[in-house]
Each structure stands twice: as C-alpha cells, then as structure tokens.
C-alpha cells in the first residue's frame, strides 16, 4: 500500500476540512424567562411586542421570536444563531411592558428547561 505524503495535497485537505466545519449549521438557542405579573392575552402582546424588537431575537420562531405562557408566567425567546443575548436589555424590555422578569433558564435541544443562567 502506498501513502501519499506530497505537500501539495495537504492544503486541499485542510481546505476541505475547514469547508466542512464552516458549513455545519449553527443551532438557534432558546431561553426561558420567568416573569411575574402576566395575567391575560393583552399582557402577552405587550411582552411580545417589546421583546421581539431586540436585535438578537429570531423572529422566524414562535410569534415574532417570543412565546408567552401566561398560566405558568413563562416567556420563551428564540435567539438568532451566533448572537449573544444582553440579559439587561431583555429584562428592561419586559419591565417596560409593565412586568417583572425574575430569572433566565437555558433550554435543552429536546425542549426541557435546564438550568438558571441569569438572575439579577
């Protein structure tokens, strides 16, 4: 068996590996925010309107990037791939709608709420 060790083929192999890595899709991230004070669909509309305006929200998911579950006081946000969440501006957007954000949790790929990652 013959092994090819010419230096001309190495750059092609490196380029092929890099291309494969760069073409791997980046998964979007969801976070859950526990919010006090939401009691009706009007509450949900206000939170959705304010949070969906944030630059890192993926508006192609849920309703403009936001899913509000009034019964359990939970807001799920979809974040654009490769974007970083500014939890301070997220909390301010919720407060400006008239509600009290408490903490933020990560969501596992199978949709389970996982661990708390932000609590002011």
Secondary structure as the mmCIF struct_conf table of DSSP 4:
data_model
#
loop_
_struct_conf.conf_type_id
_struct_conf.id
_struct_conf.beg_label_comp_id
_struct_conf.beg_label_asym_id
_struct_conf.beg_label_seq_id
_struct_conf.end_label_comp_id
_struct_conf.end_label_asym_id
_struct_conf.end_label_seq_id
HELX_RH_AL_P HELX_RH_AL_P1 UNK A 7 UNK A 22
TURN_TY1_P TURN_TY1_P1 UNK A 23 UNK A 23
BEND BEND1 UNK A 24 UNK A 24
HELX_LH_PP_P HELX_LH_PP_P1 UNK A 25 UNK A 28
STRN STRN1 UNK A 29 UNK A 36
BEND BEND2 UNK A 37 UNK A 37
BEND BEND3 UNK A 40 UNK A 40
HELX_RH_AL_P HELX_RH_AL_P2 UNK A 41 UNK A 52
TURN_TY1_P TURN_TY1_P2 UNK A 53 UNK A 53
BEND BEND4 UNK A 54 UNK A 54
TURN_TY1_P TURN_TY1_P3 UNK A 55 UNK A 56
STRN STRN2 UNK A 57 UNK A 57
TURN_TY1_P TURN_TY1_P4 UNK A 59 UNK A 62
STRN STRN3 UNK A 63 UNK A 63
TURN_TY1_P TURN_TY1_P5 UNK A 64 UNK A 65
STRN STRN4 UNK A 66 UNK A 69
HELX_RH_3T_P HELX_RH_3T_P1 UNK A 70 UNK A 72
TURN_TY1_P TURN_TY1_P6 UNK A 73 UNK A 73
STRN STRN5 UNK A 74 UNK A 79
TURN_TY1_P TURN_TY1_P7 UNK A 81 UNK A 82
HELX_RH_AL_P HELX_RH_AL_P3 UNK A 87 UNK A 96
TURN_TY1_P TURN_TY1_P8 UNK A 97 UNK A 98
STRN STRN6 UNK A 100 UNK A 107
TURN_TY1_P TURN_TY1_P9 UNK A 109 UNK A 110
BEND BEND5 UNK A 111 UNK A 111
STRN STRN7 UNK A 113 UNK A 118
#
